[in-house]
Amino acid sequence: MITFNRPPYTGNEDKYVLESMRSGKISGDGEFSKRCQDWFEERLGCKKALLTPSCTHALEMAAILLDIGPGDEVIMPSYTFVSTANAFALRGAKVVFVDVRPDTMNLDEKLIEKAITSATKAIVVVHYAGVSCDMDAVMSLARARNLYVVEDAAQGMMSTFKGKPLGTIGHIGAYSFHETKNYTSAGEGGLLIINDEQFAIRAEVIREKGTNRSQFFRGMVDKYSWVDLGSSYLPSDVQAAYLWGQLEKAEEIYIDRMAIWDQYYNLLSQLADDGSIELPKIPNDCSHNAHMFYIKVKGLEVRTDLIAHLKRCDVMAVFHYIPLHTAPAGKIYSRFEGEDIFTTQESERLVRLPIWYGMPTTSCQHVAQSILDFFK
Ligand SMILES: *Cc1c(COP(=O)(O)O)cnc(C)c1O
């Protein structure tokens, strides 16, 4: 069976994990955490980069940092992972969904303005498949209406918009290092990216259980105490050690995935030409990271048949998000602004193909050939 995903492993992770385990300091913000955070701060040019146990936790921290509370509204797409919405619903906010663009499956920037009310506090964009939203449009609207922008860039490490890394354009960004993402910190993990200086110190406090412990360790205060709301949002240094093995090979992983993505694109282009499927579209200002390779078929029935056919061919292909506004909790914590023209319809047409670091060329060819056979 060609599996849908395989967690990336490049060869040095176990060496660093052992090194960390034997170092006598394996809790959060140890040597490897610092190395990873410095790597991100330098590469991203952000004000602060903090490892978190997950992207979910980074998003929860963003909601606390923005002082989101009951009565507030937050605008986002419904076609996303539950954590994008949950992080803000947990603070008591109402989640307001707008429709997606069919070309990228990202929220349609032209629909945001109509969804803004006096209660709106933030726009949360999701860069689906590591392909950027129109961040120029989002940021200029946010500036004009005095709103914060959070980038759920869980899938977006190594992608850019007009040359800027995803996660560094809004006020706050978040990455995921879950095993299904391009880079992993031993299965679970995330990164909080602070781009607006005003959040830098408070982010450390929230992450350290609401204490100023980080400042204490830097010698900036002579004792540490409870100064704010907070929780425990630090991953173990052993996880950071695993991630460090991947960051050293960040380019290699990126190049490998891009080659598989391009291969799919070329092998399947004849099906796109004859109208059987649609291939992913990458807008001009975006460079992507080959996080995902998806195709779109005519509709739900064809998709179900195709996934079953691929299973018979020993290929694991999967669909993706069920729109959150149609989910049981979505009915309680959210509302959909405007009409759902594309969110449900397009989500039912989408199939994701296996793509992972180290996937053999022959596997990619087998997947593509199996799809070609299906449409014959
Ligand atoms: C994976 C993902 C998350 C959650 O990441 P975790 O690290 O598993 O918490 C959130 N949002 C999006 C868009 C994702 O793809």
PDBQT file of the ligand as one rigid body, heavy atoms in Angstrom, charges set to zero:
ROOT
HETATM    1  C1  LIG A 401      -2.486  20.703  11.008  1.00  0.00    +0.000 C 
HETATM    2  C2  LIG A 401      -3.276  21.955  11.111  1.00  0.00    +0.000 A 
HETATM    3  C3  LIG A 401      -3.580  22.536  12.340  1.00  0.00    +0.000 A 
HETATM    4  C4  LIG A 401      -3.283  21.875  13.655  1.00  0.00    +0.000 C 
HETATM    5  O1  LIG A 401      -1.955  21.601  13.850  1.00  0.00    +0.000 OA
HETATM    6  P1  LIG A 401      -1.524  20.791  15.194  1.00  0.00    +0.000 P 
HETATM    7  O2  LIG A 401      -0.054  21.022  15.235  1.00  0.00    +0.000 OA
HETATM    8  O3  LIG A 401      -1.896  19.367  14.947  1.00  0.00    +0.000 OA
HETATM    9  O4  LIG A 401      -2.227  21.389  16.322  1.00  0.00    +0.000 OA
HETATM   10  C5  LIG A 401      -4.252  23.736  12.364  1.00  0.00    +0.000 A 
HETATM   11  N1  LIG A 401      -4.626  24.340  11.234  1.00  0.00    +0.000 NA
HETATM   12  C6  LIG A 401      -4.371  23.819  10.017  1.00  0.00    +0.000 A 
HETATM   13  C7  LIG A 401      -4.795  24.554   8.798  1.00  0.00    +0.000 C 
HETATM   14  C8  LIG A 401      -3.704  22.598   9.913  1.00  0.00    +0.000 A 
HETATM   15  O5  LIG A 401      -3.478  22.065   8.715  1.00  0.00    +0.000 OA
ENDROOT
TORSDOF 0
